[in-house]
Amino acid sequence: MSKDVVTIIVEPVPGTTLAESKDEAKKVRQETILPALVAGRKVRLDFKRVDFATQSFIHALISDAIRRYGDDVLELLEFKNCSEEVREIVMTVFEYTLDAAEAAKGVGSR
């Protein structure tokens, strides 16, 4: 795997420090995050302009990568300049997305 890193500056809603647009998160995921991971590059998500993000924003941003790469995604995604609130939401999304993926595997193996 290439050690190249793609850095994405997470943008808040204009005039705020809140990231909440699921559509924007989906666009970043589809146009930048997933193509970079497929190409073997790591992705750095920089939250320096964001103090808070909604759970739906974080889910739209990273859940596909978690489902595709499982626990290995922790080696592929880097979260930089996260407030404590953003870090907690990221961890919540990781946990429930991994749990849901494991549950789905169990259902499919019956």
C-alpha atoms as one frame of an Amber mdcrd trajectory, in Angstrom:
protein
   0.000   0.000   0.000   1.196   3.441  -0.856   1.950   5.695   2.109   0.418
   8.695   0.340  -2.119  10.508   2.481  -5.127  12.382   1.165  -6.065  15.216
   3.525  -9.653  16.396   3.648 -10.527  19.557   5.538 -14.010  18.922   6.930
 -16.065  22.046   6.333 -18.797  23.256   8.671 -22.036  24.933   7.679 -21.011
  28.440   6.550 -20.930  30.869   9.453 -20.841  28.082  12.062 -18.516  25.411
  13.445 -21.124  22.633  12.894 -20.781  19.894  10.276 -24.248  18.549   9.555
 -24.870  18.210   5.814 -25.335  14.533   4.997 -25.313  15.425   1.304 -21.898
  17.090   1.628 -20.585  14.134   3.654 -21.861  11.712   1.004 -20.175  13.742
  -1.737 -16.826  13.715   0.118 -17.183   9.978   0.763 -17.975   9.112  -2.855
 -15.615  11.528  -4.581 -12.607  11.457  -2.276 -12.571   8.991   0.641 -13.537
   5.742  -1.084 -11.511   6.357  -4.276  -8.434   7.135  -2.156  -8.856   3.963
  -0.089  -9.376   1.844  -3.213  -6.152   3.341  -4.614  -4.296   2.250  -1.469
  -3.971   5.699   0.050  -4.661   6.699   3.628  -7.167   9.449   4.351  -6.717
  12.187   6.950  -9.945  13.905   7.986  -9.048  17.262   9.505 -11.731  18.803
  11.713  -9.827  22.030  12.472 -12.793  24.180  11.405 -15.421  22.040  13.169
 -16.335  22.004  16.853 -19.339  19.704  16.507 -20.679  17.270  13.912 -23.984
  15.460  13.834 -24.000  11.692  14.053 -25.757  11.516  10.684 -22.945  13.580
   9.106 -20.222  11.289  10.491 -22.225   8.212   9.505 -22.604   9.473   5.927
 -18.901  10.335   5.837 -17.305   7.083   7.071 -19.758   4.189   7.497 -19.204
   2.762   3.984 -15.452   2.660   4.600 -16.022   0.887   7.921 -18.298  -1.693
   6.300 -15.806  -2.311   3.459 -12.598  -2.446   5.518 -13.809  -3.495   8.988
 -11.343  -2.981  11.834  -8.575  -2.323   9.287 -10.165   1.046   8.562  -8.529
   2.329  11.751  -5.204   2.011   9.922  -6.581   3.773   6.845  -8.459   6.747
   8.303  -6.879   9.384  10.506  -8.935  11.904  12.441  -7.099  15.146  13.165
  -8.040  18.186  15.269 -11.224  16.572  16.600 -13.020  18.156  19.518 -13.997
  15.734  22.272 -17.598  15.848  20.995 -16.581  14.938  17.445 -14.270  12.165
  18.701 -17.128  10.627  20.717 -19.459  10.676  17.712 -16.798   9.106  15.487
 -16.300   6.296  18.016 -20.055   5.745  18.300 -20.373   5.444  14.522 -17.400
   3.022  14.390 -18.872   0.826  17.081 -22.412   0.565  15.772 -21.332   0.182
  12.135 -18.946  -2.663  13.025 -21.609  -4.263  15.252 -24.184  -4.045  12.459
 -21.740  -5.576   9.967 -21.013  -8.465  12.345 -24.722  -8.996  12.949 -25.360
  -9.069   9.197 -22.656 -11.710   8.743 -24.357 -13.859  11.370 -27.720 -13.566
   9.628 -26.213 -14.465   6.262 -24.480 -17.566   7.585 -27.621 -19.300   8.818
